[in-house]
Amino acid sequence: MAKKKWKDLSNQQKGVVVATTAVDMGLRTWAGRDLASRTQEEINGPKWAWGLGLGVVNSVGILPAVYLIWGRKRTSS
């Protein structure tokens, strides 16, 4: 299957790509800032691995969402 070029996409397809990218960037920013503000003891798993994954892996927002839901330890209030 040949890759489509941007000019070959319909306006609706372009909108989906732009919206997905915006959501992914927002989630990555949120997760990255949250990760940077926490100590290793407040993270489930190695902090460096979460940082590497959030910075390198293209997951269309899935990895940042996983971090925000399961990567952070719950605090007792």
C-alpha positions as CSV (number, residue, x, y, z in Angstrom):
1,M,0.0,0.0,0.0
2,A,1.5,3.3,-1.1
3,K,1.6,6.1,1.4
4,K,-0.7,9.0,0.8
5,K,0.7,12.5,0.6
6,W,-0.8,15.4,2.5
7,K,-2.3,16.9,-0.6
8,D,-4.0,13.5,-1.4
9,L,-6.0,13.5,1.9
10,S,-9.5,14.9,2.1
11,N,-10.3,17.8,4.4
12,Q,-11.9,15.4,6.9
13,Q,-8.8,13.2,6.9
14,K,-6.5,16.2,7.4
15,G,-8.7,17.4,10.3
16,V,-8.4,14.0,12.0
17,V,-4.6,14.1,11.6
18,V,-4.4,17.6,13.0
19,A,-6.8,16.9,15.9
20,T,-5.0,13.6,16.8
21,T,-1.7,15.4,16.8
22,A,-3.0,18.2,19.0
23,V,-4.4,15.7,21.5
24,D,-1.1,13.8,21.5
25,M,1.0,16.9,22.0
26,G,-1.3,18.1,24.9
27,L,-1.2,14.7,26.7
28,R,2.6,14.5,26.2
29,T,3.1,17.9,27.6
30,W,0.9,17.2,30.6
31,A,2.5,13.8,31.3
32,G,6.1,15.2,30.8
33,R,5.5,18.1,33.2
34,D,3.9,15.8,35.7
35,L,6.8,13.3,35.4
36,A,9.4,16.0,35.9
37,S,7.7,17.3,39.0
38,R,7.6,13.9,40.8
39,T,10.3,11.9,42.6
40,Q,11.2,8.3,41.6
41,E,9.3,7.1,44.7
42,E,6.1,8.7,43.4
43,I,6.3,6.8,40.0
44,N,5.4,3.2,39.2
45,G,8.4,1.9,37.3
46,P,11.7,3.6,36.4
47,K,11.3,7.3,35.9
48,W,13.9,7.3,33.2
49,A,11.9,4.7,31.2
50,W,8.8,6.8,31.4
51,G,10.7,9.9,30.3
52,L,12.3,8.0,27.4
53,G,9.0,6.5,26.3
54,L,7.1,9.8,26.5
55,G,9.9,11.6,24.5
56,V,10.5,9.0,21.8
57,V,7.6,6.6,21.3
58,N,4.9,7.8,18.9
59,S,1.8,6.3,20.5
60,V,-1.0,8.7,19.3
61,G,-1.6,9.7,23.0
62,I,-1.9,6.2,24.4
63,L,1.5,6.2,26.3
64,P,0.9,9.5,27.9
65,A,-2.6,8.4,29.0
66,V,-1.2,5.1,30.4
67,Y,1.4,7.1,32.4
68,L,-1.3,9.5,33.7
69,I,-3.6,6.7,34.7
70,W,-1.2,3.9,35.9
71,G,2.3,5.4,36.0
72,R,1.8,7.6,39.0
73,K,1.4,6.2,42.5
74,R,-1.7,7.2,44.4
75,T,-1.1,9.5,47.4
76,S,-3.0,9.1,50.6
77,S,-4.8,12.3,51.6
